[in-house]
Amino acid sequence: MFFLGLGSMTTLAAVAVTTATFFGMEFVAWFMHRFVLHGPLWFLHRSHHVRHPHRFERNDFFFLFYGSLSMLLIIYGAPAKDVRFWMGVGIAAYGTLYFFVHDVLIHGRLRFWRKSRSMYLRALNMAHKMHHKTTGRDGSEEFGLLWVSPKYFALAQRKPAPTRVLRQRTTTSA
């Protein structure tokens, strides 16, 4: 019954399913980005590769797809806390990380987290910038989110980490 997703799971099994789903989403994201977004759904994804003054992109529809999938799995798996529930949690966790790393840190869509001293995040940012060097459907590289090619770690090591400049409050006396 467990393999059919028709029963509650042990804590260890729930953690295993959630973790496997989270990391499996990296492969799903890479595959979908490489072969679907830069393929038949380029007409939606293109908005992400060109500068524009809009707050939202057509590309944001993909968040709705994965968010809906996660929500449905959580809702239908919640009564029994079965495998569907924990898969939904894994997809939601990946989507949350994706939002903060990709949309907030890399693209600055929200301006509260601009630069990082973390070598991993700097390498990730460099890899993503390389992906955006081409504005067309073909010729891009680096389609994943979490996995970063070692060559970008080497570049991040050579590039100094940003220094944090604290703004001093100035007051004028009357």
C-alpha positions as CSV (number, residue, x, y, z in Angstrom):
1,M,0.0,0.0,0.0
2,F,2.9,2.4,0.8
3,F,4.2,2.4,-2.8
4,L,0.7,3.3,-4.1
5,G,0.7,6.3,-1.8
6,L,-2.3,5.0,0.1
7,G,-1.3,5.2,3.7
8,S,0.6,7.3,6.2
9,M,4.3,7.2,6.2
10,T,7.0,6.9,8.9
11,T,8.9,10.1,9.6
12,L,12.0,8.7,8.0
13,A,10.1,7.8,4.8
14,A,8.5,11.2,4.7
15,V,11.8,12.9,5.0
16,A,13.3,10.6,2.3
17,V,10.4,11.4,-0.1
18,T,10.5,15.1,0.6
19,T,14.3,15.2,0.1
20,A,14.3,13.0,-3.0
21,T,11.6,15.2,-4.5
22,F,13.5,18.4,-3.7
23,F,16.6,17.2,-5.4
24,G,14.7,15.5,-8.2
25,M,13.2,18.9,-8.9
26,E,16.7,20.1,-9.9
27,F,16.7,17.5,-12.7
28,V,13.1,18.4,-13.6
29,A,14.0,22.1,-13.7
30,W,17.1,21.5,-15.8
31,F,15.3,19.2,-18.2
32,M,12.3,21.5,-18.6
33,H,14.4,24.6,-19.0
34,R,16.7,23.0,-21.5
35,F,14.3,21.1,-23.7
36,V,10.9,22.7,-23.1
37,L,11.4,26.4,-22.2
38,H,14.2,26.8,-24.8
39,G,12.1,24.6,-27.1
40,P,8.3,24.6,-27.7
41,L,7.5,27.0,-24.8
42,W,10.1,29.6,-25.8
43,F,7.2,32.0,-26.6
44,L,6.5,32.1,-22.8
45,H,10.1,31.9,-21.6
46,R,11.5,34.5,-24.0
47,S,10.2,37.3,-21.7
48,H,12.7,36.2,-19.1
49,H,15.7,36.7,-21.5
50,V,14.9,40.2,-22.7
51,R,14.9,43.5,-20.7
52,H,11.5,45.0,-20.1
53,P,9.9,47.5,-17.8
54,H,7.2,45.2,-16.5
55,R,6.9,43.8,-13.0
56,F,5.8,40.3,-14.2
57,E,6.9,38.2,-17.2
58,R,5.0,35.6,-19.2
59,N,7.7,33.2,-17.8
60,D,6.0,33.6,-14.4
61,F,3.2,31.3,-15.6
62,F,5.6,28.4,-14.8
63,F,5.5,29.3,-11.1
64,L,1.7,28.9,-11.3
65,F,2.1,25.4,-12.9
66,Y,4.5,24.1,-10.3
67,G,2.7,25.9,-7.4
68,S,-0.6,24.3,-8.5
69,L,1.0,20.9,-8.8
70,S,2.5,21.2,-5.3
71,M,-0.7,22.5,-3.9
72,L,-2.8,19.7,-5.4
73,L,-0.4,17.0,-4.1
74,I,-0.5,18.5,-0.6
75,I,-4.3,18.8,-0.6
76,Y,-5.0,15.3,-1.9
77,G,-2.2,13.7,0.2
78,A,-3.0,15.6,3.5
79,P,-5.8,13.5,4.9
80,A,-3.5,10.4,5.1
81,K,-0.1,12.3,5.0
82,D,0.8,9.9,2.2
83,V,3.5,10.1,-0.5
84,R,1.6,12.7,-2.4
85,F,1.7,15.1,0.5
86,W,5.4,14.8,1.0
87,M,6.1,15.1,-2.7
88,G,4.1,18.3,-2.7
89,V,6.1,19.6,0.3
90,G,9.4,18.8,-1.6
91,I,8.2,20.7,-4.7
92,A,7.1,23.6,-2.5
93,A,10.5,23.7,-0.8
94,Y,12.3,23.7,-4.1
95,G,10.0,26.4,-5.4
96,T,10.6,28.6,-2.4
97,L,14.4,28.2,-2.7
98,Y,14.1,28.8,-6.4
99,F,12.2,32.1,-5.8
100,F,14.7,33.4,-3.3
101,V,17.8,32.4,-5.2
102,H,16.7,33.0,-8.8
103,D,14.2,35.9,-8.6
104,V,15.4,37.7,-5.5
105,L,19.2,37.2,-5.4
106,I,20.1,36.7,-9.0
107,H,17.5,38.9,-10.8
108,G,16.8,41.4,-8.0
109,R,13.1,41.3,-8.4
110,L,12.8,42.2,-4.8
111,R,15.5,44.6,-3.5
112,F,16.2,43.2,-0.1
113,W,19.1,40.8,-0.9
114,R,21.5,42.1,-3.4
115,K,24.9,40.5,-3.1
116,S,26.3,37.6,-1.3
117,R,29.7,36.8,0.1
118,S,29.0,33.1,-0.3
119,M,31.3,31.6,-3.0
120,Y,28.6,29.2,-4.0
121,L,26.0,31.9,-4.5
122,R,28.5,34.1,-6.4
123,A,29.4,31.1,-8.7
124,L,25.7,30.4,-9.2
125,N,25.1,34.0,-10.1
126,M,28.0,33.9,-12.7
127,A,26.6,30.8,-14.2
128,H,23.2,32.3,-14.5
129,K,24.6,35.5,-16.1
130,M,26.3,33.2,-18.6
131,H,23.0,31.6,-19.4
132,H,21.5,35.1,-20.1
133,K,24.3,36.1,-22.4
134,T,22.2,34.9,-25.3
135,T,18.8,36.5,-25.7
136,G,17.7,33.9,-28.2
137,R,16.3,30.4,-27.9
138,D,19.6,28.7,-28.8
139,G,23.2,29.0,-27.6
140,S,22.6,29.1,-23.9
141,E,24.3,27.0,-21.3
142,E,23.8,26.4,-17.5
143,F,20.1,25.4,-17.3
144,G,19.8,24.3,-13.7
145,L,19.5,26.2,-10.5
146,L,21.4,24.4,-7.7
147,W,24.2,22.6,-9.5
148,V,27.0,24.9,-10.6
149,S,29.8,23.9,-13.0
150,P,33.2,23.8,-11.3
151,K,34.5,26.5,-13.8
152,Y,32.2,29.1,-12.1
153,F,33.7,28.2,-8.7
154,A,37.1,28.9,-10.1
155,L,35.8,32.3,-11.4
156,A,34.2,33.1,-8.1
157,Q,37.4,32.4,-6.2
158,R,39.3,34.9,-8.4
159,K,36.6,37.6,-8.1
160,P,36.7,39.3,-4.7
161,A,33.6,39.1,-2.5
162,P,31.6,42.2,-2.2
163,T,32.2,44.4,0.8
164,R,29.3,45.6,2.8
165,V,29.2,49.4,3.1
166,L,27.2,50.6,6.0
167,R,25.4,53.8,5.5
168,Q,26.0,56.3,8.2
169,R,23.0,58.3,9.3
170,T,23.6,62.0,8.9
171,T,21.6,64.5,10.8
172,T,21.4,68.2,10.4
173,S,21.1,70.4,13.4
174,A,18.7,73.2,13.4
